[in-house]
Amino acid sequence: MVNITHKSGSLRQAIATAILRVSKQETIRAIETRQVPKGDVFEFSRAAGLLAVKKTSDVIPDCHPLPVEYTAITHAIDGLNIIISVEVHTLYKTGVEVEAMHGAAVTALTMYDMLKPLDKGIEIATIRLESKKGGKTDFRMPAPDHLTCAVVVCSDSVAAGKNPDASTQAVAGRLAKHNVAVTQQEVIPDDFDMIQSKVRHFSAAGFNLLLFVGGTGLSPRDITPDAVRPLLDREIPGIMETARHYGQQRTPYAMLSRGVAGFAGAMLVITLPGSPKGAAETIDAIFPQVLHVFKVAEGARHD
């Protein structure tokens, strides 16, 4: 089963269809007039389809169990074809395409079973996915052309050479997945004035994105947010709210992070936790959707 623990939940929707084809008009008439001996074909098959949607992970090994928030199953008659449509919604980390298709398949099979005594020429013609929404493809935001990104690690011990810098590599690896290259990287001590000088330096140099790694906690030397916040022209609280919520689902200590984010001039500044794992998870939480701020900012400049 694929690991989806790094994903964030979102509204996922899928619509699948199946076509049941009968061989004679009398079969259609029996369905419409509820004269099928086994019962109401539409209602029985709808109930079976609803159960199939809920039980998909029980019979498809690689499907994750997920909360089904909504399912609708409809039938439409077109000549000798009965078109079954199954729509499924969830608020989760993975999509419901297979759930919708499984529901359509079982709905069609139930109809087949109920109608076979009346019509030996019945066949299930097609089962297909019609549409899906809410996955990563809907929210993929390409990095702006020529985006410049700097990563600055704030750590007394790393700057003094006492500990290795593992965080920059972790952050750069996560950013590369979103086609964001680290243009420049530095390591500095937890120094208020030096942190502020880096914000001013990279802003004046025309950088688009500046990531500080470290100094977002509660120890006496954790001063990165305190140094960065006064230089932000427009703070974006939602970025850090999203990161803390994501982190809290993985560790109870995420609520202690004091990270901030916002624009210093035209440059987006984001402060990340100092641990490689915490920094990488913050990237997972806010990328690629955070890249949308550059599109919004670019549009505002052209208004």
N, C-alpha and C positions, 0 to 999 in steps of 0.2 A: 504494500500500500504506500502510495506516495506521501512524503512528509509535507504537510501543509501548516505546520505550527508557526512558520514565519509569516504566513499571510494574515491580512486583516479582513474581517467580515464586511460584506456589503450586500446590498439587495441584488439577488441573482434571479433571473427569470428565464424560462425556456418554454417553447411551444413545439410539440411534436405531433405528427399526424400518421394515421394508418388508414389504408383503404381496404374495405371488405367488399368483394365483388360477388354478387349472387348471379345465378344463371337464368332466373325467370321472374317475371313481374309478379307472379303469385306470391313469391317469397316476400317481396317488398310490401305487398298488400297485407299479408299476415302479420308482418311487423307493425305496420301502421294501425291495424285494427286490433292489436293485442290478441291475436288468435294462435300464437305459437304455443304449443302444449307445455313447454318448459317455463313459460312465464313471459313477463314484459322484458323484451330483449334489451331495450335501451336502459332501463333502470337496473336490471341485473348486471349488465356489462359495465355500467358506470360504477356500481359499487365494487365490482372486481377490479376495475382500473384504479379506483381510489386506494384500495388495499395494496395493489401492486406498486404504486408510487411510494407508499410508506415503507414497503418491505424491500425496496430495491437493493439496499446494502446486504440483505440477508441472502440474496441469490447471485449477485454480481460481486465476485471476491474483492476487486480493487475499488469498489465504491465506498466512500465514507458514509457512516451513519450521519444524518443531518436533520435539522428541524424543518419539516415541511410546513410552511406558513399558509399556503393557499394552493388549492388544486381545483381546476374546473375541467370537466369532460363534457364535450358536446358531440352530437351526431347530426350529420346533414346528408340527405338523400339526393343523389344526382344520377338519375336513370337507374341503372342496376348497381351503381356504386354507393356505398355508405362511407362517408368520410368522417373519420373519428379525429377529433382535435383534443389534445391534452395540454393544458397550461399549468405550469408549476412555478411557485415562488418560494424563496427562502432568504433569510438573512444569515449568511454563513460565509465561510472562507473558500468554498468551492461551488461549482455550478451544479445545476439540476437537469442537464441535458439528458443524461441516462435515465433519470427518474421519469422524465416526461416520455421518453421513448419506451421505457418499460411499461409505463401505464397504458400507452397506446397499443402496445403489443398484446398485453393481457386483456384489454378491452376487446380487441379484435378476436382473440382466441376464444373468449367467453361467448361472443356472438356466434362464432363458428360452431362451437359445441352445441349451442342452443338451436341453431338452424339446420344442422346437418341431417336430422331426420326428415326435414321437408325438402332439402335441396342438396343433391349430391355433387353439384357443380360449383360449390362455393370455394373461393380462394381469397387468401390475404395477399393483396397485390403489392403494396409498398408500406414500409415503416420508415419515416424520415424525420430528421430535425428540421423544423422550419425557421426557427430563430432563437437566439439567446442574447441576453443582456446582462450587464453587471460584472463581467469578468475583467481581467487585466487589460484585455484588448480595448475595452471601452474607455478605460482611464489611462491608457498609455499616453504619456506626454513626452515627446522627444526633447532632448536637450537642445537649447538654442544653438545655432551655428556659432562656432568660435567662442563658446562659453569658457571663461577662465575661472579656475577654482584653486583656492589656496587652502591648505590644511596646516593649522598651527597647534602643536601639542603643548599644553601648559602643565609642566611638571617639574618641580625642583629636582627630584631624584633622576629623572631622565636627562634633564639639562646638565646635571653634574656628572653624567656618565655612570651613575650607580646602578641604573636599571636600563634595560634595552627598550627601544621604542617599538612596541608591537601594535600600537593603535593606528598609526598612520597606514600601515599595510592593510589592516582590517578595514579601515574606512575606504581606502583607495580601491580595494577589491570589490566592496559593495557598490561603490559609485560606478565602477567600470561596467557593471551589469546594466546601468542606465545610460551608458555612453557618455558619462561625465569623467573627464580625465583630470587628474590632479596636476595643475600647472606648476605649482610651487609648494614646498613643504618646509616647515621649520619647527624647531623645538626651543621653547623658552621657559624660564622659571615662572613660578606663580607670583608674578610681579604686576601690581596694578598699573603702573605707568607704562611698562613694556607691553602689556596687553592692549592698552588704549593706543599706543603708538602703532601697533600692528593693524588695528582697525583703520587708523588714519592713513597709514602707508598703502595698504592694499586698495582702499577706496580711491585715493589719489592716483594710484596706478591703473585704475579702470577695471579692476577685477569685478566679476559678476557675483561670485559666491565665495564666502570666507567661512570655514568651519573651524571653530575652536574645539579641541578635544581635551577634556580634563578641567578640574576646578569647579564643577557644578554642584558639589555636595555640601556638607555642613562642617567640615573641619576648618580650623582657623585659617588655613592657607587656601581654602577653596573660595577664590574671589573673582573667578572669570565672569559670572553674571553681573556682579557689582561693577566691574570695570566696563563691561560692554553696554549695559543698559543705558547709561547717560548719553551714549553716542548714537543711539538708535533714533532716527527721525520718525519712524513708524514701526511700532512693535506689532508683532503678529502672534498673539497669545495662542491661537488655535494650533499652531505648529507644535508647540511644547505640550499643549493639552493632549494632542494626539499621541505624541511620543510617550508621555507619562502613562496614559491609559494603556497603550500597547505594552509598555514595560511592566505595569502593575499586574497584567495577566500572566506574567512570567516570573516575577519576583516581588515580594511584598515591600521591598525597599525602594522601588521606583518612585514612590510618592515623595521621597526625600530629595529628589533631584530639583535643583533650582534653575535649570536651564532656561534661557531666553532666546528669542529669535525676532528678527525684524530687519528693516532696511536702514542702512547707514548711507545716506545719499542714494545712489542707484545700486548699491551692493547689498545683497542679502547676507546677513550674518546669522549663523546658527551655532549654538553651543551644545556640545555633546558630552556624555559621561566619559571619564578617563579610561575605563577598562575597555579592552578590545571588544569584548562581548557586548557591553552596554552601548558602545559607540556604533557597532555594526547593527544592533537591534534598532537603534534610533533611525539609522538609514533605512532599514526595512520598513519602519513604521511610517515614514513621511515621504519616501521616494517611491515612484516617480511623480506623484501628484503635486509635490511641492514645486516642481518645475513650472507648474501653471502660473506661478507668480510672475515669471518673466514675461509670459505672453500678456498677462493683464497689465503689467507695468509698461510694456512696449505699446499696447493699445492706448493707454492713458497718455503717453507722450505724443501720440499722433492725433489725439482728439483736439 
